[in-house]
């Protein structure tokens, strides 16, 4: 796989990503005053690496790359390949090293989507000298939204950022077009957020990726404290931010920033800037707000918790999510106020353990779930990914020829499900 042919406009940087059997341009955009210069291809490396590992092709970058980022790639691949057997270790070669700045930019930002994790990271206390200067909103992660919904979501993000008191920077990308049918979004979203942060390295010296788990629930995932910092360059440090359980973040927001609860957006089940109130994410967030005593502050999820719907519809096949249910259970009042909710959570955890796993062999979380299940049941699991141990990440002239035949890449779970349904019919 080769990354080459960079193009630059005032508000966008792009490269050609070519693999055996195809090619497409990968784009990332943002404000002109924050965008990194066109002489550094580092922002495109995280997504390109995942694609190369999934396609089992050496990665060649025909342009300058950060020495810090390049040096981290062998161990980055060791982590990813240990977490998922479908991510294979591959050699990486860059044509040259990117220039090193005299000092990183002064801007400090965190990614902001109006979700619980992002809202907590945008408002949580920080030590003197490490206060945030910007919030970064990534546009284009879900291309299924209509233009009207995208505009409404962006307007709501601007309103929330204004209430928080920080400027909102909008980063754009077409990343989903490149990973579709190849890499699971859950495996790539940390790398995609890192790409946006690195691209904005002309003004941002630090970008935080809000953690979705706390210290007690750290299992392999596409965004992780072991993984995110390895996307850093000399210009921009990528951090895994706010390592606390989600229920504790909601409790903090209810106690300290109740004014932001009405603007929370956690739903991706409908084409809207609002919450549907019925999907798994909505019901789970409503449950957290009920535990924290702030459900009435979020009209799109409240004012009352539908315990019947929670007991009926909330199921988690993910081991990470089940750990979250355990944390929620431990935050319930010991008195009678939460007796019924306690019984509902016991039902959810019990029935989730019997839920069938996703049949797809791809994805970090799916692999970890199957590995844990096999171990508990006394079975062995398939071996880890192949490829050279600690493959080289080098600098120098690139080979001329590229392979002409595309290797077989199995479809992503959604496509696989469609194929299975057709076969069944």
TORKOL-4160 file (C-alpha; in steps of 0.2 Angstrom, whole numbers, padded with zeros to 4 digits, m for minus):
425
<pt num="1" X="0000" Y="0000" Z="0000"/>
<pt num="2" X="0007" Y="0017" Z="m0005"/>
<pt num="3" X="0002" Y="0035" Z="0002"/>
<pt num="4" X="0007" Y="0048" Z="m0011"/>
<pt num="5" X="0002" Y="0063" Z="m0022"/>
<pt num="6" X="m0002" Y="0075" Z="m0008"/>
<pt num="7" X="m0013" Y="0090" Z="m0012"/>
<pt num="8" X="m0017" Y="0105" Z="m0002"/>
<pt num="9" X="m0029" Y="0119" Z="m0002"/>
<pt num="10" X="m0032" Y="0133" Z="0011"/>
<pt num="11" X="m0044" Y="0122" Z="0021"/>
<pt num="12" X="m0040" Y="0104" Z="0016"/>
<pt num="13" X="m0025" Y="0091" Z="0015"/>
<pt num="14" X="m0027" Y="0075" Z="0005"/>
<pt num="15" X="m0016" Y="0060" Z="m0001"/>
<pt num="16" X="m0019" Y="0046" Z="m0013"/>
<pt num="17" X="m0020" Y="0029" Z="m0004"/>
<pt num="18" X="m0016" Y="0015" Z="m0017"/>
<pt num="19" X="m0017" Y="m0003" Z="m0013"/>
<pt num="20" X="m0017" Y="m0019" Z="m0024"/>
<pt num="21" X="m0033" Y="m0018" Z="m0034"/>
<pt num="22" X="m0038" Y="0000" Z="m0030"/>
<pt num="23" X="m0035" Y="0018" Z="m0024"/>
<pt num="24" X="m0044" Y="0032" Z="m0016"/>
<pt num="25" X="m0040" Y="0049" Z="m0009"/>
<pt num="26" X="m0040" Y="0052" Z="0010"/>
<pt num="27" X="m0045" Y="0069" Z="0015"/>
<pt num="28" X="m0045" Y="0079" Z="0031"/>
<pt num="29" X="m0049" Y="0097" Z="0033"/>
<pt num="30" X="m0050" Y="0112" Z="0045"/>
<pt num="31" X="m0048" Y="0130" Z="0048"/>
<pt num="32" X="m0033" Y="0137" Z="0037"/>
<pt num="33" X="m0025" Y="0145" Z="0053"/>
<pt num="34" X="m0023" Y="0128" Z="0061"/>
<pt num="35" X="m0019" Y="0116" Z="0047"/>
<pt num="36" X="m0002" Y="0108" Z="0046"/>
<pt num="37" X="0009" Y="0112" Z="0031"/>
<pt num="38" X="0008" Y="0101" Z="0016"/>
<pt num="39" X="0026" Y="0095" Z="0018"/>
<pt num="40" X="0021" Y="0083" Z="0032"/>
<pt num="41" X="0011" Y="0067" Z="0028"/>
<pt num="42" X="0010" Y="0061" Z="0046"/>
<pt num="43" X="m0008" Y="0064" Z="0049"/>
<pt num="44" X="m0013" Y="0051" Z="0036"/>
<pt num="45" X="m0002" Y="0037" Z="0044"/>
<pt num="46" X="m0014" Y="0031" Z="0057"/>
<pt num="47" X="m0028" Y="0026" Z="0045"/>
<pt num="48" X="m0016" Y="0020" Z="0032"/>
<pt num="49" X="m0007" Y="0009" Z="0044"/>
<pt num="50" X="m0023" Y="0000" Z="0049"/>
<pt num="51" X="m0028" Y="m0002" Z="0031"/>
<pt num="52" X="m0011" Y="m0009" Z="0027"/>
<pt num="53" X="m0012" Y="m0021" Z="0042"/>
<pt num="54" X="m0029" Y="m0027" Z="0037"/>
<pt num="55" X="m0024" Y="m0029" Z="0018"/>
<pt num="56" X="m0007" Y="m0037" Z="0023"/>
<pt num="57" X="0002" Y="m0025" Z="0012"/>
<pt num="58" X="0019" Y="m0016" Z="0016"/>
<pt num="59" X="0015" Y="0002" Z="0019"/>
<pt num="60" X="0025" Y="0015" Z="0009"/>
<pt num="61" X="0024" Y="0034" Z="0012"/>
<pt num="62" X="0030" Y="0044" Z="m0002"/>
<pt num="63" X="0033" Y="0060" Z="0008"/>
<pt num="64" X="0039" Y="0066" Z="0025"/>
<pt num="65" X="0034" Y="0058" Z="0041"/>
<pt num="66" X="0037" Y="0062" Z="0059"/>
<pt num="67" X="0052" Y="0053" Z="0066"/>
<pt num="68" X="0043" Y="0051" Z="0083"/>
<pt num="69" X="0028" Y="0043" Z="0075"/>
<pt num="70" X="0038" Y="0032" Z="0063"/>
<pt num="71" X="0048" Y="0026" Z="0078"/>
<pt num="72" X="0032" Y="0021" Z="0087"/>
<pt num="73" X="0025" Y="0011" Z="0073"/>
<pt num="74" X="0033" Y="m0006" Z="0076"/>
<pt num="75" X="0026" Y="m0007" Z="0094"/>
<pt num="76" X="0010" Y="0001" Z="0088"/>
<pt num="77" X="0008" Y="m0014" Z="0077"/>
<pt num="78" X="0013" Y="m0027" Z="0090"/>
<pt num="79" X="m0001" Y="m0020" Z="0101"/>
<pt num="80" X="m0014" Y="m0020" Z="0087"/>
<pt num="81" X="m0010" Y="m0037" Z="0080"/>
<pt num="82" X="m0010" Y="m0044" Z="0098"/>
<pt num="83" X="m0028" Y="m0037" Z="0100"/>
<pt num="84" X="m0035" Y="m0044" Z="0084"/>
<pt num="85" X="m0029" Y="m0058" Z="0073"/>
<pt num="86" X="m0035" Y="m0050" Z="0057"/>
<pt num="87" X="m0023" Y="m0035" Z="0059"/>
<pt num="88" X="m0006" Y="m0042" Z="0052"/>
<pt num="89" X="0011" Y="m0034" Z="0056"/>
<pt num="90" X="0019" Y="m0026" Z="0040"/>
<pt num="91" X="0035" Y="m0016" Z="0036"/>
<pt num="92" X="0033" Y="0003" Z="0035"/>
<pt num="93" X="0045" Y="0014" Z="0025"/>
<pt num="94" X="0044" Y="0033" Z="0023"/>
<pt num="95" X="0053" Y="0043" Z="0010"/>
<pt num="96" X="0060" Y="0055" Z="0022"/>
<pt num="97" X="0058" Y="0063" Z="0039"/>
<pt num="98" X="0047" Y="0078" Z="0042"/>
<pt num="99" X="0055" Y="0094" Z="0049"/>
<pt num="100" X="0054" Y="0096" Z="0067"/>
<pt num="101" X="0046" Y="0112" Z="0074"/>
<pt num="102" X="0056" Y="0123" Z="0086"/>
<pt num="103" X="0041" Y="0121" Z="0098"/>
<pt num="104" X="0024" Y="0113" Z="0098"/>
<pt num="105" X="0009" Y="0125" Z="0095"/>
<pt num="106" X="0001" Y="0132" Z="0111"/>
<pt num="107" X="m0017" Y="0126" Z="0107"/>
<pt num="108" X="m0024" Y="0112" Z="0118"/>
<pt num="109" X="m0040" Y="0103" Z="0113"/>
<pt num="110" X="m0051" Y="0088" Z="0116"/>
<pt num="111" X="m0063" Y="0080" Z="0104"/>
<pt num="112" X="m0081" Y="0085" Z="0106"/>
<pt num="113" X="m0097" Y="0076" Z="0100"/>
<pt num="114" X="m0109" Y="0081" Z="0114"/>
<pt num="115" X="m0108" Y="0063" Z="0121"/>
<pt num="116" X="m0106" Y="0060" Z="0139"/>
<pt num="117" X="m0087" Y="0056" Z="0138"/>
<pt num="118" X="m0084" Y="0071" Z="0127"/>
<pt num="119" X="m0094" Y="0083" Z="0138"/>
<pt num="120" X="m0085" Y="0077" Z="0153"/>
<pt num="121" X="m0068" Y="0079" Z="0145"/>
<pt num="122" X="m0073" Y="0097" Z="0139"/>
<pt num="123" X="m0077" Y="0103" Z="0156"/>
<pt num="124" X="m0067" Y="0092" Z="0169"/>
<pt num="125" X="m0055" Y="0101" Z="0180"/>
<pt num="126" X="m0037" Y="0102" Z="0174"/>
<pt num="127" X="m0021" Y="0107" Z="0182"/>
<pt num="128" X="m0014" Y="0125" Z="0179"/>
<pt num="129" X="m0006" Y="0127" Z="0162"/>
<pt num="130" X="m0015" Y="0112" Z="0155"/>
<pt num="131" X="m0032" Y="0121" Z="0152"/>
<pt num="132" X="m0041" Y="0118" Z="0135"/>
<pt num="133" X="m0041" Y="0132" Z="0122"/>
<pt num="134" X="m0052" Y="0123" Z="0109"/>
<pt num="135" X="m0064" Y="0109" Z="0106"/>
<pt num="136" X="m0063" Y="0099" Z="0090"/>
<pt num="137" X="m0079" Y="0093" Z="0082"/>
<pt num="138" X="m0076" Y="0079" Z="0068"/>
<pt num="139" X="m0088" Y="0080" Z="0054"/>
<pt num="140" X="m0090" Y="0066" Z="0042"/>
<pt num="141" X="m0088" Y="0051" Z="0053"/>
<pt num="142" X="m0105" Y="0045" Z="0049"/>
<pt num="143" X="m0110" Y="0049" Z="0031"/>
<pt num="144" X="m0127" Y="0042" Z="0032"/>
<pt num="145" X="m0134" Y="0058" Z="0040"/>
<pt num="146" X="m0144" Y="0070" Z="0028"/>
<pt num="147" X="m0137" Y="0087" Z="0026"/>
<pt num="148" X="m0151" Y="0094" Z="0037"/>
<pt num="149" X="m0146" Y="0083" Z="0051"/>
<pt num="150" X="m0128" Y="0087" Z="0049"/>
<pt num="151" X="m0131" Y="0105" Z="0050"/>
<pt num="152" X="m0142" Y="0103" Z="0065"/>
<pt num="153" X="m0129" Y="0093" Z="0074"/>
<pt num="154" X="m0116" Y="0106" Z="0070"/>
<pt num="155" X="m0127" Y="0120" Z="0076"/>
<pt num="156" X="m0130" Y="0111" Z="0093"/>
<pt num="157" X="m0111" Y="0107" Z="0095"/>
<pt num="158" X="m0108" Y="0126" Z="0092"/>
<pt num="159" X="m0121" Y="0130" Z="0105"/>
<pt num="160" X="m0114" Y="0118" Z="0118"/>
<pt num="161" X="m0096" Y="0124" Z="0115"/>
<pt num="162" X="m0102" Y="0142" Z="0118"/>
<pt num="163" X="m0110" Y="0137" Z="0134"/>
<pt num="164" X="m0094" Y="0129" Z="0139"/>
<pt num="165" X="m0084" Y="0144" Z="0134"/>
<pt num="166" X="m0072" Y="0137" Z="0121"/>
<pt num="167" X="m0071" Y="0139" Z="0102"/>
<pt num="168" X="m0077" Y="0125" Z="0092"/>
<pt num="169" X="m0065" Y="0119" Z="0078"/>
<pt num="170" X="m0073" Y="0109" Z="0064"/>
<pt num="171" X="m0062" Y="0095" Z="0056"/>
<pt num="172" X="m0069" Y="0086" Z="0041"/>
<pt num="173" X="m0064" Y="0069" Z="0034"/>
<pt num="174" X="m0070" Y="0056" Z="0021"/>
<pt num="175" X="m0061" Y="0042" Z="0032"/>
<pt num="176" X="m0077" Y="0031" Z="0032"/>
<pt num="177" X="m0076" Y="0029" Z="0013"/>
<pt num="178" X="m0058" Y="0021" Z="0014"/>
<pt num="179" X="m0061" Y="0009" Z="0029"/>
<pt num="180" X="m0079" Y="0003" Z="0023"/>
<pt num="181" X="m0079" Y="m0016" Z="0021"/>
<pt num="182" X="m0061" Y="m0017" Z="0026"/>
<pt num="183" X="m0058" Y="m0011" Z="0044"/>
<pt num="184" X="m0072" Y="m0009" Z="0058"/>
<pt num="185" X="m0076" Y="0008" Z="0063"/>
<pt num="186" X="m0074" Y="0004" Z="0081"/>
<pt num="187" X="m0056" Y="m0001" Z="0078"/>
<pt num="188" X="m0052" Y="0014" Z="0068"/>
<pt num="189" X="m0060" Y="0029" Z="0077"/>
<pt num="190" X="m0046" Y="0032" Z="0088"/>
<pt num="191" X="m0034" Y="0033" Z="0073"/>
<pt num="192" X="m0046" Y="0044" Z="0064"/>
<pt num="193" X="m0047" Y="0056" Z="0078"/>
<pt num="194" X="m0028" Y="0056" Z="0079"/>
<pt num="195" X="m0028" Y="0060" Z="0061"/>
<pt num="196" X="m0039" Y="0076" Z="0064"/>
<pt num="197" X="m0028" Y="0081" Z="0078"/>
<pt num="198" X="m0012" Y="0079" Z="0068"/>
<pt num="199" X="m0019" Y="0088" Z="0053"/>
<pt num="200" X="m0023" Y="0103" Z="0065"/>
<pt num="201" X="m0005" Y="0103" Z="0071"/>
<pt num="202" X="m0002" Y="0120" Z="0064"/>
<pt num="203" X="m0011" Y="0127" Z="0079"/>
<pt num="204" X="m0014" Y="0113" Z="0091"/>
<pt num="205" X="0000" Y="0105" Z="0102"/>
<pt num="206" X="m0011" Y="0093" Z="0111"/>
<pt num="207" X="m0027" Y="0084" Z="0107"/>
<pt num="208" X="m0036" Y="0073" Z="0119"/>
<pt num="209" X="m0047" Y="0058" Z="0114"/>
<pt num="210" X="m0061" Y="0056" Z="0127"/>
<pt num="211" X="m0060" Y="0039" Z="0135"/>
<pt num="212" X="m0075" Y="0028" Z="0135"/>
<pt num="213" X="m0069" Y="0017" Z="0150"/>
<pt num="214" X="m0061" Y="0019" Z="0167"/>
<pt num="215" X="m0046" Y="0011" Z="0174"/>
<pt num="216" X="m0056" Y="m0004" Z="0180"/>
<pt num="217" X="m0063" Y="m0008" Z="0163"/>
<pt num="218" X="m0047" Y="m0006" Z="0152"/>
<pt num="219" X="m0049" Y="m0020" Z="0139"/>
<pt num="220" X="m0042" Y="m0018" Z="0121"/>
<pt num="221" X="m0051" Y="m0006" Z="0110"/>
<pt num="222" X="m0049" Y="0006" Z="0095"/>
<pt num="223" X="m0045" Y="0020" Z="0107"/>
<pt num="224" X="m0035" Y="0015" Z="0122"/>
<pt num="225" X="m0021" Y="0023" Z="0133"/>
<pt num="226" X="m0008" Y="0011" Z="0127"/>
<pt num="227" X="m0013" Y="0015" Z="0109"/>
<pt num="228" X="m0018" Y="0034" Z="0107"/>
<pt num="229" X="m0002" Y="0042" Z="0113"/>
<pt num="230" X="0008" Y="0032" Z="0100"/>
<pt num="231" X="0000" Y="0042" Z="0086"/>
<pt num="232" X="0009" Y="0058" Z="0093"/>
<pt num="233" X="0022" Y="0068" Z="0083"/>
<pt num="234" X="0034" Y="0081" Z="0088"/>
<pt num="235" X="0021" Y="0094" Z="0084"/>
<pt num="236" X="0006" Y="0087" Z="0092"/>
<pt num="237" X="0004" Y="0075" Z="0107"/>
<pt num="238" X="m0011" Y="0064" Z="0106"/>
<pt num="239" X="m0018" Y="0059" Z="0123"/>
<pt num="240" X="m0031" Y="0047" Z="0130"/>
<pt num="241" X="m0041" Y="0058" Z="0141"/>
<pt num="242" X="m0053" Y="0056" Z="0156"/>
<pt num="243" X="m0050" Y="0038" Z="0162"/>
<pt num="244" X="m0065" Y="0037" Z="0173"/>
<pt num="245" X="m0081" Y="0026" Z="0172"/>
<pt num="246" X="m0095" Y="0033" Z="0162"/>
<pt num="247" X="m0107" Y="0032" Z="0177"/>
<pt num="248" X="m0095" Y="0043" Z="0187"/>
<pt num="249" X="m0093" Y="0056" Z="0173"/>
<pt num="250" X="m0112" Y="0057" Z="0173"/>
<pt num="251" X="m0113" Y="0059" Z="0191"/>
<pt num="252" X="m0100" Y="0073" Z="0190"/>
<pt num="253" X="m0109" Y="0082" Z="0176"/>
<pt num="254" X="m0125" Y="0081" Z="0186"/>
<pt num="255" X="m0117" Y="0089" Z="0201"/>
<pt num="256" X="m0106" Y="0102" Z="0192"/>
<pt num="257" X="m0113" Y="0105" Z="0174"/>
<pt num="258" X="m0132" Y="0102" Z="0175"/>
<pt num="259" X="m0134" Y="0116" Z="0162"/>
<pt num="260" X="m0126" Y="0104" Z="0149"/>
<pt num="261" X="m0137" Y="0089" Z="0151"/>
<pt num="262" X="m0151" Y="0095" Z="0140"/>
<pt num="263" X="m0138" Y="0096" Z="0125"/>
<pt num="264" X="m0131" Y="0078" Z="0127"/>
<pt num="265" X="m0132" Y="0068" Z="0111"/>
<pt num="266" X="m0128" Y="0050" Z="0112"/>
<pt num="267" X="m0140" Y="0043" Z="0099"/>
<pt num="268" X="m0134" Y="0036" Z="0082"/>
<pt num="269" X="m0150" Y="0026" Z="0078"/>
<pt num="270" X="m0160" Y="0040" Z="0069"/>
<pt num="271" X="m0156" Y="0053" Z="0056"/>
<pt num="272" X="m0157" Y="0067" Z="0069"/>
<pt num="273" X="m0148" Y="0079" Z="0080"/>
<pt num="274" X="m0159" Y="0073" Z="0095"/>
<pt num="275" X="m0160" Y="0057" Z="0105"/>
<pt num="276" X="m0173" Y="0045" Z="0100"/>
<pt num="277" X="m0175" Y="0039" Z="0118"/>
<pt num="278" X="m0177" Y="0021" Z="0113"/>
<pt num="279" X="m0161" Y="0013" Z="0106"/>
<pt num="280" X="m0148" Y="0005" Z="0117"/>
<pt num="281" X="m0137" Y="0020" Z="0119"/>
<pt num="282" X="m0152" Y="0031" Z="0124"/>
<pt num="283" X="m0158" Y="0019" Z="0136"/>
<pt num="284" X="m0141" Y="0016" Z="0144"/>
<pt num="285" X="m0138" Y="0034" Z="0146"/>
<pt num="286" X="m0155" Y="0037" Z="0153"/>
<pt num="287" X="m0151" Y="0023" Z="0166"/>
<pt num="288" X="m0135" Y="0033" Z="0170"/>
<pt num="289" X="m0144" Y="0049" Z="0172"/>
<pt num="290" X="m0157" Y="0040" Z="0184"/>
<pt num="291" X="m0143" Y="0033" Z="0195"/>
<pt num="292" X="m0135" Y="0051" Z="0196"/>
<pt num="293" X="m0152" Y="0059" Z="0199"/>
<pt num="294" X="m0152" Y="0070" Z="0184"/>
<pt num="295" X="m0163" Y="0062" Z="0171"/>
<pt num="296" X="m0176" Y="0076" Z="0172"/>
<pt num="297" X="m0162" Y="0088" Z="0166"/>
<pt num="298" X="m0162" Y="0079" Z="0149"/>
<pt num="299" X="m0179" Y="0080" Z="0141"/>
<pt num="300" X="m0175" Y="0069" Z="0126"/>
<pt num="301" X="m0171" Y="0055" Z="0137"/>
<pt num="302" X="m0182" Y="0059" Z="0152"/>
<pt num="303" X="m0191" Y="0064" Z="0163"/>
<pt num="304" X="m0194" Y="0046" Z="0169"/>
<pt num="305" X="m0184" Y="0030" Z="0166"/>
<pt num="306" X="m0194" Y="0017" Z="0156"/>
<pt num="307" X="m0188" Y="0002" Z="0167"/>
<pt num="308" X="m0199" Y="m0010" Z="0157"/>
<pt num="309" X="m0190" Y="m0005" Z="0141"/>
<pt num="310" X="m0173" Y="m0005" Z="0149"/>
<pt num="311" X="m0176" Y="m0023" Z="0156"/>
<pt num="312" X="m0182" Y="m0029" Z="0139"/>
<pt num="313" X="m0170" Y="m0020" Z="0126"/>
<pt num="314" X="m0154" Y="m0017" Z="0135"/>
<pt num="315" X="m0142" Y="m0032" Z="0131"/>
<pt num="316" X="m0123" Y="m0031" Z="0129"/>
<pt num="317" X="m0112" Y="m0045" Z="0121"/>
<pt num="318" X="m0096" Y="m0034" Z="0124"/>
<pt num="319" X="m0086" Y="m0038" Z="0139"/>
<pt num="320" X="m0082" Y="m0020" Z="0141"/>
<pt num="321" X="m0100" Y="m0015" Z="0141"/>
<pt num="322" X="m0104" Y="m0028" Z="0154"/>
<pt num="323" X="m0090" Y="m0021" Z="0165"/>
<pt num="324" X="m0099" Y="m0005" Z="0164"/>
<pt num="325" X="m0116" Y="m0013" Z="0170"/>
<pt num="326" X="m0106" Y="m0019" Z="0185"/>
<pt num="327" X="m0100" Y="m0001" Z="0188"/>
<pt num="328" X="m0118" Y="0006" Z="0187"/>
<pt num="329" X="m0124" Y="m0008" Z="0199"/>
<pt num="330" X="m0111" Y="m0003" Z="0212"/>
<pt num="331" X="m0116" Y="0016" Z="0211"/>
<pt num="332" X="m0134" Y="0012" Z="0216"/>
<pt num="333" X="m0141" Y="0018" Z="0232"/>
<pt num="334" X="m0141" Y="0005" Z="0246"/>
<pt num="335" X="m0158" Y="0010" Z="0251"/>
<pt num="336" X="m0175" Y="0006" Z="0244"/>
<pt num="337" X="m0175" Y="0020" Z="0231"/>
<pt num="338" X="m0165" Y="0009" Z="0218"/>
<pt num="339" X="m0172" Y="m0008" Z="0223"/>
<pt num="340" X="m0182" Y="m0010" Z="0206"/>
<pt num="341" X="m0167" Y="m0003" Z="0196"/>
<pt num="342" X="m0156" Y="m0015" Z="0205"/>
<pt num="343" X="m0166" Y="m0030" Z="0199"/>
<pt num="344" X="m0167" Y="m0023" Z="0182"/>
<pt num="345" X="m0148" Y="m0022" Z="0181"/>
<pt num="346" X="m0146" Y="m0040" Z="0188"/>
<pt num="347" X="m0158" Y="m0046" Z="0174"/>
<pt num="348" X="m0148" Y="m0036" Z="0161"/>
<pt num="349" X="m0131" Y="m0044" Z="0166"/>
<pt num="350" X="m0138" Y="m0061" Z="0168"/>
<pt num="351" X="m0146" Y="m0061" Z="0151"/>
<pt num="352" X="m0132" Y="m0052" Z="0142"/>
<pt num="353" X="m0121" Y="m0067" Z="0147"/>
<pt num="354" X="m0132" Y="m0079" Z="0137"/>
<pt num="355" X="m0133" Y="m0067" Z="0121"/>
<pt num="356" X="m0125" Y="m0074" Z="0106"/>
<pt num="357" X="m0108" Y="m0066" Z="0100"/>
<pt num="358" X="m0107" Y="m0057" Z="0083"/>
<pt num="359" X="m0102" Y="m0070" Z="0070"/>
<pt num="360" X="m0089" Y="m0059" Z="0061"/>
<pt num="361" X="m0071" Y="m0064" Z="0064"/>
<pt num="362" X="m0066" Y="m0046" Z="0062"/>
<pt num="363" X="m0064" Y="m0032" Z="0075"/>
<pt num="364" X="m0054" Y="m0030" Z="0091"/>
<pt num="365" X="m0068" Y="m0031" Z="0103"/>
<pt num="366" X="m0076" Y="m0046" Z="0095"/>
<pt num="367" X="m0059" Y="m0055" Z="0096"/>
<pt num="368" X="m0057" Y="m0051" Z="0114"/>
<pt num="369" X="m0075" Y="m0057" Z="0118"/>
<pt num="370" X="m0072" Y="m0073" Z="0110"/>
<pt num="371" X="m0055" Y="m0075" Z="0118"/>
<pt num="372" X="m0062" Y="m0072" Z="0135"/>
<pt num="373" X="m0077" Y="m0083" Z="0132"/>
<pt num="374" X="m0066" Y="m0098" Z="0126"/>
<pt num="375" X="m0055" Y="m0096" Z="0141"/>
<pt num="376" X="m0069" Y="m0097" Z="0153"/>
<pt num="377" X="m0077" Y="m0112" Z="0144"/>
<pt num="378" X="m0060" Y="m0121" Z="0144"/>
<pt num="379" X="m0057" Y="m0120" Z="0126"/>
<pt num="380" X="m0042" Y="m0113" Z="0115"/>
<pt num="381" X="m0044" Y="m0099" Z="0103"/>
<pt num="382" X="m0036" Y="m0097" Z="0086"/>
<pt num="383" X="m0018" Y="m0090" Z="0085"/>
<pt num="384" X="m0013" Y="m0072" Z="0084"/>
<pt num="385" X="m0010" Y="m0062" Z="0068"/>
<pt num="386" X="0005" Y="m0067" Z="0057"/>
<pt num="387" X="0019" Y="m0055" Z="0051"/>
<pt num="388" X="0036" Y="m0051" Z="0056"/>
<pt num="389" X="0040" Y="m0048" Z="0074"/>
<pt num="390" X="0043" Y="m0029" Z="0077"/>
<pt num="391" X="0043" Y="m0025" Z="0058"/>
<pt num="392" X="0054" Y="m0012" Z="0052"/>
<pt num="393" X="0049" Y="0006" Z="0051"/>
<pt num="394" X="0063" Y="0014" Z="0040"/>
<pt num="395" X="0067" Y="0030" Z="0030"/>
<pt num="396" X="0074" Y="0030" Z="0012"/>
<pt num="397" X="0069" Y="0028" Z="m0007"/>
<pt num="398" X="0053" Y="0018" Z="m0010"/>
<pt num="399" X="0052" Y="0003" Z="m0022"/>
<pt num="400" X="0045" Y="0007" Z="m0039"/>
<pt num="401" X="0033" Y="m0007" Z="m0042"/>
<pt num="402" X="0017" Y="m0010" Z="m0032"/>
<pt num="403" X="0007" Y="m0027" Z="m0032"/>
<pt num="404" X="m0006" Y="m0028" Z="m0046"/>
<pt num="405" X="m0018" Y="m0041" Z="m0039"/>
<pt num="406" X="m0029" Y="m0037" Z="m0024"/>
<pt num="407" X="m0028" Y="m0050" Z="m0009"/>
<pt num="408" X="m0045" Y="m0056" Z="m0003"/>
<pt num="409" X="m0052" Y="m0045" Z="0011"/>
<pt num="410" X="m0067" Y="m0052" Z="0020"/>
<pt num="411" X="m0082" Y="m0041" Z="0021"/>
<pt num="412" X="m0086" Y="m0031" Z="0037"/>
<pt num="413" X="m0100" Y="m0038" Z="0049"/>
<pt num="414" X="m0114" Y="m0028" Z="0041"/>
<pt num="415" X="m0110" Y="m0034" Z="0024"/>
<pt num="416" X="m0107" Y="m0052" Z="0030"/>
<pt num="417" X="m0125" Y="m0051" Z="0038"/>
<pt num="418" X="m0132" Y="m0046" Z="0022"/>
<pt num="419" X="m0124" Y="m0060" Z="0013"/>
<pt num="420" X="m0129" Y="m0073" Z="0026"/>
<pt num="421" X="m0147" Y="m0067" Z="0024"/>
<pt num="422" X="m0147" Y="m0069" Z="0006"/>
<pt num="423" X="m0140" Y="m0086" Z="0007"/>
<pt num="424" X="m0153" Y="m0091" Z="0020"/>
<pt num="425" X="m0167" Y="m0085" Z="0008"/>
